[in-house]
Amino acid sequence: MPRGLKKRATTTKRSLSPREMYRALVYPRLIEEKMLLLLRQGRISKWFSGIGQEAIAVGATLGLRQDEYILPLHRNLGVFTTRDIPLWKLIAQWQGKATGFTKGRDRSFHFGTQDYRIIGMISHLGPQLAVADGIALASSLTNANNVTVVFSGEGGTSEGDFHEAVNVAAVWNLPVIFLIENNGYALSTPTQEQFRCDTLSSKAKGYGIEGITIDGNDIIGVYETISKLAQSIRKKPRPVLVECMTFRMRGHEEASGIKYVPKKLLDQWATKDPIARFERYLLRKKLLSRREMTKVRAELEADIELNVERAFSEPEVVASINNELEDVYAPSVSIVDPPSAAHAPTDMRYIDALTDGLREAMRLYPDLILMGQDIAEYGGVFKVTEGFAKEFGKERVRNTPLCESAILGTALGLSIAGRRSVVEMQFADFVSSGFTQVVNNLAKTHYRWGQNVGVVIRMPTGAGTGAGPFHSQSNEAWFAHTPGLKIAYPATPADAKGLLMTAIDDPNPVMFFEHKALYRSITGEVPHGVYRVPFGKARLHRQGTQAVIITYGAGVHWAEKIVMEHAEWSVAILDLRTLVPLDYDAIDEIVRNTNRVVVFHEDTLFGGIGGEIAAYISEHLFEHLDAPVARVASLDTPVPFAGPLEAQFLARARLEEAIERILTY
């Protein structure tokens, strides 16, 4: 046993009496026992039990300051109770009540709360680890000297997200404690079928960081370890890997059962029960009597009964379409500042306009962080950020390891800690390595628990440069289908800068697509200084009366070239600018005025955004059509490399014929 509770209490700002620690440890156990009873009674539908593991959650939470973030898993009830979240509020969350943290939109501990500095996980194991990196990075940048603790199960350490998050934290010396609860089983798969290393803490050596293994069923040992580490990390920021050996005495969740666990193993760990061990220690040291323990339990049981009944009396969720739709996105203030005399324009290439917009934003927002592979001294593979590291410093212009998932998670963590970020995907194709972070973490966070996500993901996209199937994809449709994301896709230099500044202002995650073939091939007038182009406002690129081409990005220029070659045509071109939100008013107006429509995009035909636009027009504007809506897109194949194959693949090869077809329909 450790040296002693009374002596330990003086080493942290939070002074704890034996009774307080005992109360903190017993409280989640008694709540769980009540939940299991309610489950048998049919009053709740599901429960993930942490019985046998309470010492880790409680000890780690007690070892931190109240203003330090914790990112727990779904079996860490002790984190929430030790941070004094009202029990009725937790039960309301578990029951999907209107007063739960997610208003019935998610269950269990899949939520965050800034009031208590707790950020819950999502069902995908591992993404929360990189979010801790972002929170810790924000602390480092402001010299706040705060430690962030993030939990992982032993099974989760096999995930790529674990490797990426630990690697980023190591490279950047982030003040994170990666706390692994090694309970022997990932659902039913034992540790010997998960990894070959003797201890998970030994993995730390490969990242060049400290790793230790401790007894996770010893409340004082956990408390002492975390509090001492936290004090050390506050003085010398760095990540540390802490493996806590423990055991889950019940199934992964109650429906799973524990038939796969040998009875001998259960009996062995039952003797190491963290509460029974702590009670023996308190009695032996005469720090607390059996009578006092009984009194603590009675007080807590009475409190639990009151909270359960209050929670069950809380109002049920009332379904409202308006409420659901409104909460998908954080409200954004539309700052419309059109170019004025003070913004005298200069001809710029598309790429230079992006650089100018980023530079203006970096000057305007000192909290803005840029992250991406090779973006610092090298300036990125397309040189968009060339010179930025010298002007703004490498703390704000950060080269990243090749860890797309971790960097996107880090960006979410930065937003949780109140900082904006722009992440550059080296190529839009590579975002697939961070797909879960984008579509499940960034996109759903505001809807689930009201946290804004001020993250812009720059996506160099598109074909036409002979780059083949892994550097040429137009993958905007992957994200247009995901509620919670916004999508900008500028076609001109002026819009590239103005939409980028709007994206950085937006409190929602924005996928910002930049066509690589436009970077150095087009120029246009770009106003100086700060200005913004509003989202959801299409631009009529070209007037026309016979038909309209609805398009975006490089499609605008491809359409312009073909239309210019036909003096006999009067064909309008509508540049959508943003795909989410779409400017339905502009679509309505131009369709009513032209009566013939070609929806044109570089993405492949099947499942492309053009299908959605065509369906909208057919459903809402059918009586204004003089011909069927034509869709023109690239072939439903991967993007080929060889010039003739790529030219055949691209949508522009079929645009002229489609226009002629609808004009003569």
Residue pairs with C-beta under 8 A, 6 or more apart in sequence:
1 218
1 220
1 281
2 8
2 218
2 220
2 221
2 224
4 285
5 16
5 18
5 21
5 220
5 285
5 287
6 18
6 287
8 220
8 223
8 224
8 227
9 15
9 16
9 17
11 224
11 227
11 228
11 231
12 63
12 227
12 231
13 65
14 62
14 65
14 66
16 62
16 223
18 282
18 287
18 288
19 288
19 292
19 296
21 58
21 62
21 219
21 220
21 223
21 278
22 278
22 279
22 282
22 288
22 293
22 296
23 296
23 300
24 58
24 62
24 78
24 81
24 82
25 54
25 55
25 58
25 78
25 219
25 274
25 275
25 278
26 275
26 293
26 296
26 297
26 300
27 78
27 81
27 300
28 50
28 54
28 57
28 58
28 77
28 78
28 81
29 51
29 54
29 275
30 297
30 300
30 301
30 304
31 77
31 81
31 87
31 304
32 47
32 49
32 50
32 51
32 77
33 51
34 304
34 305
34 308
35 44
35 47
35 49
36 47
36 49
36 254
38 44
38 308
39 45
39 46
39 47
39 254
43 312
44 94
44 95
46 107
46 108
46 253
46 254
46 255
47 253
47 254
48 74
48 75
48 108
48 252
48 253
49 75
49 248
49 249
49 250
49 251
49 253
49 254
50 57
50 75
50 76
50 77
50 78
50 248
51 248
51 249
51 250
52 183
52 217
52 246
52 247
52 248
52 249
52 250
52 269
52 273
52 274
53 75
53 181
53 183
53 216
53 217
53 246
53 247
53 248
53 274
54 77
54 78
54 219
54 274
54 275
55 216
55 217
55 218
55 219
55 222
55 246
55 274
55 278
56 76
56 78
56 179
56 181
56 216
56 222
56 244
56 246
57 72
57 76
57 77
57 78
57 79
57 82
57 151
58 78
58 79
58 81
58 82
58 219
58 222
59 219
59 220
59 221
59 222
59 223
59 225
59 226
60 70
60 79
60 149
60 177
60 179
60 222
60 223
60 226
61 70
61 78
61 79
61 82
61 83
62 82
62 223
62 226
62 227
63 222
63 223
63 224
63 225
63 226
63 227
63 229
63 230
64 70
64 147
64 149
64 226
64 227
64 230
65 146
65 147
65 230
66 83
66 117
67 117
67 146
68 117
68 146
68 147
68 148
68 149
68 230
69 117
69 118
69 119
69 132
69 135
69 146
69 148
69 149
69 416
69 417
70 79
70 83
70 117
70 118
70 119
70 148
70 149
70 150
70 151
71 118
71 119
71 120
71 121
71 128
71 129
71 131
71 132
71 135
71 148
71 149
71 150
71 151
72 79
72 80
72 109
72 118
72 120
72 121
72 151
73 109
73 121
73 128
73 151
73 152
73 153
73 181
74 108
74 109
74 110
74 120
74 121
75 181
75 248
76 109
76 151
77 90
77 109
79 118
80 90
80 109
80 116
80 118
81 87
81 90
83 116
83 117
83 118
84 116
85 113
85 116
85 118
86 307
87 303
87 304
87 307
87 308
87 311
88 307
88 308
88 310
88 311
88 314
89 99
89 100
89 101
89 311
90 311
91 307
91 308
91 311
91 312
92 98
92 99
92 100
92 311
92 314
93 100
93 101
93 102
93 107
93 108
93 109
93 111
94 100
94 107
94 108
95 311
95 312
95 314
96 104
96 107
96 317
97 104
97 311
97 314
97 315
97 316
97 317
98 104
98 314
98 315
98 316
98 317
98 318
99 314
99 315
100 111
101 111
101 112
101 113
101 449
102 110
102 111
102 448
102 449
103 317
103 327
104 317
105 447
105 448
106 448
106 449
109 120
109 121
110 120
110 121
110 122
110 123
110 448
111 120
111 448
111 449
112 118
112 119
112 120
112 416
112 445
112 449
112 451
113 449
114 416
114 451
119 128
119 131
119 132
119 135
119 416
120 128
120 449
121 127
121 128
121 151
122 128
122 440
122 441
122 444
124 436
124 440
125 152
125 153
125 155
125 156
125 159
125 161
126 152
126 156
126 159
126 160
126 161
126 162
126 165
127 161
127 405
127 409
127 436
127 437
127 440
127 441
128 150
128 151
128 409
129 150
129 152
129 156
129 161
129 162
129 164
129 165
129 166
129 178
129 406
129 409
130 161
130 164
130 165
130 168
130 403
130 405
130 406
130 407
130 408
130 409
130 410
130 412
130 413
130 437
131 150
131 409
131 410
131 412
131 413
131 416
131 441
132 148
132 149
132 150
132 165
132 169
132 176
132 178
132 413
133 165
133 168
133 169
133 172
133 174
133 176
133 406
133 409
133 410
133 413
134 409
134 410
134 411
134 412
134 413
134 414
134 415
134 416
134 417
134 421
135 148
135 413
135 414
135 416
135 417
136 146
136 147
136 148
136 169
136 174
136 175
136 176
136 237
136 239
136 413
137 172
137 174
137 369
137 410
137 413
137 414
137 417
138 144
138 413
138 414
138 417
138 418
138 419
139 145
139 146
139 147
139 148
139 175
139 417
140 172
140 173
140 174
140 175
140 237
141 369
141 395
141 419
145 175
145 234
145 235
145 237
146 175
146 234
147 175
147 176
147 177
147 229
147 230
147 233
147 234
148 174
148 175
148 176
148 177
149 176
149 177
149 179
149 226
150 165
150 176
150 177
150 178
150 179
151 179
151 180
151 181
152 162
152 178
152 179
152 180
152 181
153 180
153 181
153 182
153 183
153 186
154 180
154 181
154 182
154 183
154 184
154 186
154 191
154 194
154 195
154 200
155 185
155 186
155 187
155 189
155 194
156 162
156 180
156 186
157 180
157 194
157 195
157 200
157 203
158 186
158 194
158 195
160 405
161 405
161 406
161 409
161 436
164 401
164 403
164 405
164 406
165 178
165 403
165 406
165 409
166 178
166 203
166 204
166 207
166 209
166 239
166 241
167 207
167 401
167 403
167 406
168 174
168 400
168 401
168 403
168 406
168 407
168 410
169 176
169 178
169 209
169 239
170 207
170 208
170 209
170 239
171 401
172 398
173 237
173 238
173 239
174 237
174 238
174 239
175 233
175 234
175 237
175 238
175 239
176 239
176 240
177 226
177 229
177 230
177 233
177 239
177 240
177 242
178 239
178 240
178 241
178 242
179 226
179 242
179 244
180 200
180 201
180 241
180 242
180 243
180 244
181 216
181 244
181 246
182 191
182 200
182 216
182 243
182 244
182 245
182 246
183 246
183 247
183 248
184 190
184 191
184 247
184 248
184 265
185 191
185 248
185 252
185 260
185 261
186 194
187 252
187 256
188 252
188 256
188 260
197 203
199 211
199 213
199 243
200 211
200 213
200 241
200 243
201 211
201 212
201 213
201 241
201 242
201 243
202 211
203 211
203 241
204 210
204 211
204 240
204 241
205 211
207 239
207 241
209 238
209 239
209 240
209 241
210 238
210 240
210 241
211 240
211 241
211 242
211 243
212 225
212 240
212 241
212 242
212 243
213 242
213 243
213 244
213 245
214 221
214 222
214 225
214 242
214 243
214 244
214 245
215 221
215 222
215 244
215 245
216 222
216 244
216 245
216 246
216 274
217 245
217 246
217 247
217 272
217 273
217 274
217 277
218 274
218 277
219 274
219 277
219 278
220 278
220 281
222 244
225 242
226 242
229 240
229 242
233 240
246 274
247 265
247 269
247 272
249 258
249 266
249 269
249 270
249 273
250 258
251 257
251 258
258 266
279 293
281 287
282 288
282 293
283 289
283 290
327 446
327 447
327 450
328 446
328 447
328 483
328 484
329 446
329 484
329 486
329 508
330 446
330 450
330 452
330 453
330 507
330 508
331 507
332 505
332 506
332 507
332 508
332 535
333 505
334 534
334 535
335 502
335 505
335 532
336 532
336 534
337 530
337 531
337 532
338 531
339 345
339 527
339 531
342 528
342 529
343 527
343 528
343 529
343 531
344 527
344 528
345 494
345 525
345 526
345 527
345 528
346 525
346 526
346 528
347 523
347 524
347 525
347 526
348 356
348 493
348 523
348 524
348 525
348 526
349 493
349 519
349 520
349 522
349 523
350 492
350 493
350 496
350 514
350 518
350 519
350 520
350 521
350 522
350 523
350 524
351 382
351 383
351 384
351 519
351 520
352 493
352 526
353 493
353 494
353 496
353 497
353 524
353 526
354 384
354 496
354 497
354 500
354 514
355 384
355 385
355 386
356 497
356 526
357 496
357 497
357 498
357 500
357 501
358 370
358 384
358 385
358 388
358 422
358 500
359 388
359 391
360 497
360 501
360 529
360 530
361 368
361 422
361 500
361 501
361 504
362 368
362 370
362 388
362 391
362 392
362 396
364 530
365 420
365 504
367 418
367 419
367 420
368 396
368 419
368 420
368 421
368 422
368 504
369 396
369 398
369 414
369 419
369 420
369 421
369 422
370 385
370 388
370 392
370 396
370 397
370 398
370 421
370 422
370 423
370 424
371 398
371 400
371 407
371 410
371 411
371 421
371 422
371 423
371 424
372 380
372 385
372 398
372 399
372 400
372 407
372 423
372 424
372 425
372 426
372 458
373 380
373 381
373 399
373 400
373 401
373 402
373 424
373 426
374 380
374 381
374 399
374 426
375 384
375 385
375 388
375 397
375 398
375 399
375 400
375 424
376 385
376 388
376 389
376 394
376 397
376 398
376 399
377 389
377 399
378 386
378 399
379 385
379 386
379 387
379 388
380 386
380 424
380 426
381 426
382 460
382 516
382 519
384 424
384 458
385 397
385 424
388 397
389 397
400 407
404 425
404 430
404 431
404 433
404 434
405 433
405 434
405 436
405 437
407 423
407 434
408 423
408 434
408 437
408 438
408 441
408 442
408 455
408 457
409 434
409 437
409 441
410 421
411 421
411 423
411 442
411 455
411 457
412 437
412 441
412 442
412 445
412 453
412 455
414 420
414 421
414 455
415 421
415 451
415 452
415 453
415 454
415 455
416 451
419 454
420 454
420 455
420 456
420 504
421 454
421 455
421 456
422 455
422 456
422 457
422 458
422 504
423 455
423 456
423 457
423 458
424 458
424 460
425 431
425 457
425 458
425 459
425 460
426 460
427 460
427 461
427 470
427 471
428 459
428 460
428 461
428 462
428 473
428 474
428 475
428 513
429 470
429 471
429 472
429 473
429 475
431 438
431 457
431 459
431 475
432 475
435 478
438 457
438 479
438 482
438 485
438 509
438 511
439 478
439 479
439 482
439 485
442 453
442 455
442 484
442 485
442 509
443 482
443 483
443 484
443 485
443 509
444 484
445 451
445 453
445 484
446 452
446 453
446 484
446 507
446 508
447 483
447 484
452 507
452 508
453 507
453 508
453 509
454 504
454 506
454 507
454 508
455 509
455 510
456 500
456 503
456 504
456 506
456 509
456 510
456 512
457 509
457 510
457 511
457 512
458 512
458 514
459 475
459 476
459 511
459 512
459 513
459 514
460 514
460 516
460 519
461 473
461 474
461 475
461 476
461 513
461 514
461 515
461 516
461 553
462 472
462 474
462 515
462 516
462 517
462 553
462 554
462 602
463 472
463 473
463 474
463 517
463 602
463 634
463 639
463 646
463 649
463 650
464 472
464 516
464 517
464 554
464 646
464 650
465 471
465 472
465 516
465 517
466 641
466 642
466 643
466 646
467 516
467 639
467 641
468 639
468 640
468 641
469 638
469 639
469 640
469 641
472 639
472 646
473 639
474 601
474 602
474 603
474 604
474 634
475 603
476 487
476 489
476 511
476 513
476 579
476 603
476 609
477 603
477 607
477 608
477 609
479 485
479 487
479 511
479 580
480 487
480 579
480 580
480 609
480 612
484 508
484 509
485 508
485 509
485 510
485 511
485 580
486 503
486 506
486 508
486 509
486 510
486 511
486 535
486 578
486 580
486 581
487 510
487 511
487 513
487 578
487 579
487 580
488 499
488 500
488 502
488 503
488 510
488 511
488 512
488 513
488 535
488 577
488 578
488 579
489 513
489 515
489 552
489 553
489 576
489 577
489 578
489 579
490 496
490 498
490 499
490 500
490 514
490 533
490 553
490 577
491 515
491 518
491 541
491 552
491 553
491 554
491 555
491 556
491 557
491 575
491 577
492 522
492 524
492 556
492 575
493 522
493 523
493 524
493 525
493 526
494 524
494 525
494 526
494 527
494 533
495 533
495 539
495 575
495 577
496 514
497 526
497 527
497 531
498 531
498 532
498 533
499 512
499 532
499 533
499 535
499 577
499 578
500 512
501 530
501 531
501 532
501 533
502 532
502 533
502 534
502 535
503 510
503 512
503 535
505 532
506 535
513 553
515 553
515 554
515 602
517 554
518 553
518 554
518 557
522 557
533 577
535 577
535 578
535 581
536 578
536 581
536 582
536 583
537 577
537 578
537 583
537 586
538 574
538 575
538 576
538 577
538 583
538 586
538 587
539 574
539 575
539 577
540 572
540 573
540 574
540 575
540 586
540 590
541 556
541 560
541 573
541 574
541 575
542 560
542 563
542 571
542 572
542 573
543 572
544 563
544 569
544 570
544 571
544 572
544 573
544 594
545 570
545 572
545 593
545 594
546 569
546 570
546 571
546 594
546 596
546 663
547 569
547 571
547 572
547 594
547 595
547 596
547 597
547 598
547 659
547 662
547 663
548 571
548 572
548 573
548 574
548 590
548 591
548 593
548 594
548 596
548 597
548 598
549 555
549 559
549 563
549 571
549 572
549 573
549 574
549 598
549 599
549 600
549 655
549 659
550 574
550 576
550 587
550 590
550 597
550 598
550 599
550 600
550 613
551 558
551 559
551 573
551 574
551 575
551 576
551 599
551 600
551 601
552 575
552 576
552 577
552 579
552 601
553 601
553 602
554 602
555 600
555 601
555 602
555 651
555 652
556 573
556 575
558 600
558 651
558 652
558 655
559 573
559 600
559 655
560 573
562 652
562 655
562 656
562 659
563 569
563 571
563 573
563 659
566 659
569 659
569 663
571 659
571 663
572 590
572 593
572 594
574 586
574 587
574 590
576 582
576 583
577 583
579 609
582 613
584 616
587 613
587 616
587 617
587 621
588 620
588 621
591 597
591 617
591 621
591 624
591 625
592 621
592 624
595 624
595 625
595 626
595 627
596 625
596 626
596 627
596 662
596 663
596 665
597 614
597 617
597 625
597 627
597 629
597 630
597 662
598 629
598 630
598 631
598 632
598 655
598 658
598 659
598 662
599 610
599 613
599 614
599 617
599 629
599 630
599 631
599 632
600 610
600 631
600 632
600 633
600 651
600 655
600 658
601 608
601 609
601 610
601 632
601 633
601 651
602 633
602 634
602 650
602 651
602 652
603 609
603 610
603 633
603 634
604 633
604 634
604 635
604 636
604 637
605 611
605 631
605 633
605 634
605 635
605 636
606 636
608 631
608 633
610 631
610 632
610 633
611 631
614 629
614 631
617 625
617 629
618 625
618 629
626 665
627 662
627 665
628 662
628 665
630 658
630 661
630 662
632 651
632 654
632 655
632 658
633 651
634 649
634 650
634 651
635 648
635 649
637 649
639 646
639 649
640 646
640 649
647 653
